[in-house]
């Protein structure tokens, strides 16, 4: 015999309503608060270690780049394992617009409608490193080591013919890569860098 048959629909509904109203009518007791510590008691204080773990921004001039290095050959292997499912073989693109091509692209002479890629749009190579490190791979952001991020950045730059196939990218060499669209960006606050 089911619960509905045993109690009937009306009895079960009345019981559920009473339990729900009882929970709403009798909120949990909160601990006493002193006037100096009155707060909603949400979360916990953030520590310096917590901040350091998320303070990973990389500036155009390379400030914030970690130790490590990577080559295009190493990046090709990592890309095939962790990136090609979305960005396609040799970074030619997956399902647009969510998984764009990372290679090629015509110059930005056709206005805003031109398909933007790393080669024709990004102003700084450090932006590529920062984005990969922060947001990739899609299902597991921040799971790549700094070495893997350098290697992937080197691979993508090499595919776009912005560095050689045997070049090594690290904190010193990466900021020196000249991106084709670099001079077409205007820094709104250059004095802040």
C-alpha positions in Angstrom: 0.0 0.0 0.0 1.5 3.4 -1.0 1.7 6.4 1.3 -0.9 8.2 -0.8 -3.3 5.3 -0.4 -2.6 5.0 3.3 -3.1 8.7 4.3 -5.0 10.0 1.3 -3.9 12.9 -0.8 -5.5 15.6 1.4 -3.9 14.3 4.6 -0.5 14.1 3.0 -0.8 17.6 1.5 -1.9 19.0 4.8 1.1 17.3 6.6 3.6 18.6 4.0 2.1 22.1 4.3 2.3 22.1 8.1 5.9 20.9 8.0 6.8 23.6 5.5 5.1 26.4 7.4 6.6 25.2 10.7 10.1 25.5 9.1 9.3 29.0 7.9 7.7 30.1 11.1 10.5 28.9 13.3 13.8 30.2 11.9 17.0 28.7 13.4 18.5 30.6 16.3 21.5 32.6 15.4 24.4 32.9 17.8 24.5 36.1 20.0 26.5 38.9 18.4 28.6 41.6 20.0 28.1 45.0 18.5 31.7 45.0 17.2 31.3 41.8 15.2 27.7 42.1 13.9 27.6 40.5 10.5 25.5 38.0 8.5 28.2 35.3 9.3 28.7 34.5 5.6 31.9 33.0 4.2 35.2 33.3 6.0 38.0 35.9 6.1 40.2 35.8 3.1 43.9 35.0 3.8 47.0 36.2 1.9 47.4 32.6 0.6 43.9 32.8 -0.9 44.6 36.1 -2.5 48.0 34.9 -3.9 46.3 31.8 -5.4 43.9 34.0 -7.5 46.3 37.0 -8.1 47.4 35.6 -11.5 47.0 38.6 -13.8 49.7 39.1 -16.4 50.3 42.6 -17.8 51.3 43.3 -21.4 54.9 44.0 -20.4 55.2 40.6 -18.8 54.8 41.6 -15.2 53.1 38.6 -13.5 54.5 35.9 -15.7 55.6 32.9 -13.6 58.7 30.9 -14.0 58.7 28.1 -16.6 59.0 27.7 -20.3 57.6 25.8 -23.2 58.1 25.1 -26.9 55.7 24.7 -29.8 56.5 21.0 -30.1 55.5 20.5 -26.4 52.4 22.6 -27.0 51.3 20.5 -30.0 51.2 17.4 -27.8 49.3 19.2 -25.0 46.9 20.8 -27.6 46.1 17.5 -29.1 45.2 16.1 -25.7 43.5 19.0 -24.0 42.4 21.5 -26.6 41.6 20.0 -30.0 38.2 18.7 -29.0 37.0 22.3 -28.9 39.4 24.3 -31.1 39.8 21.6 -33.8 42.9 20.0 -35.3 45.8 22.5 -35.4 43.6 25.1 -33.8 41.6 25.7 -37.0 38.4 26.0 -35.1 35.6 24.0 -33.6 32.0 24.8 -33.3 31.7 28.6 -33.9 31.2 30.9 -32.2 32.0 29.1 -28.9 35.2 27.4 -30.0 36.9 29.7 -32.4 39.8 29.2 -34.7 43.0 30.3 -33.1 45.0 30.5 -36.3 45.0 32.8 -39.3 42.3 35.4 -40.1 42.4 38.2 -42.6 43.7 41.6 -41.5 41.1 43.7 -39.7 40.5 45.9 -42.8 36.9 44.8 -43.2 35.7 46.5 -40.1 34.0 45.0 -37.1 32.7 42.0 -39.1 36.1 40.5 -39.7 36.6 37.2 -37.9 39.0 37.9 -35.0 41.8 35.5 -34.2 45.0 35.6 -32.2 47.0 36.6 -35.2 44.8 39.5 -36.4 43.3 40.9 -33.2 45.3 40.3 -30.0 47.7 43.1 -29.1 50.0 41.3 -26.7 51.2 37.7 -26.5 51.0 37.9 -22.7 47.2 38.1 -23.1 47.2 34.7 -24.7 49.2 33.3 -21.8 46.9 35.0 -19.3 43.7 33.7 -20.9 44.9 30.1 -21.3 46.1 30.1 -17.7 42.9 31.5 -16.3 40.2 29.9 -18.4 41.4 26.8 -20.2 40.7 24.1 -20.9 37.0 24.7 -20.8 35.9 21.9 -18.6 38.7 22.3 -16.1 40.0 25.9 -16.0 43.2 26.6 -14.0 44.2 22.9 -14.3 47.2 23.5 -16.5 50.7 23.9 -15.2 52.7 27.1 -16.0 54.9 24.9 -18.2 51.9 23.7 -20.1 50.6 27.2 -20.5 53.9 28.4 -21.9 54.0 25.4 -24.3 50.4 26.0 -25.5 51.1 29.8 -26.0 54.3 28.9 -28.0 52.3 26.4 -30.1 49.6 28.9 -30.9 52.1 31.7 -31.7 54.1 29.3 -33.9 50.9 28.2 -35.8 50.3 31.9 -36.5 53.9 32.3 -37.7 54.7 34.8 -35.0 57.5 32.8 -33.6 59.7 30.0 -35.0 59.0 26.3 -34.6 62.0 25.9 -32.3 61.6 29.0 -30.2 61.1 28.7 -26.4 58.6 30.9 -24.6 59.3 32.0 -21.1 58.9 35.1 -18.9 61.7 37.0 -20.8 60.9 35.9 -24.4 57.1 36.0 -24.5 56.6 39.8 -23.9 59.1 40.5 -26.8 56.9 38.8 -29.4 55.5 41.5 -31.7 51.8 40.9 -32.4 50.5 42.1 -35.8 47.7 44.2 -34.3 49.8 45.7 -31.5 49.9 49.2 -32.7 46.2 49.4 -33.4 45.2 49.4 -29.7 45.2 52.5 -27.7 45.9 52.2 -24.0 43.3 54.3 -22.1 45.5 54.7 -19.1 49.1 54.1 -20.1 50.4 55.6 -16.9 48.8 52.8 -14.9 51.1 50.1 -16.3 
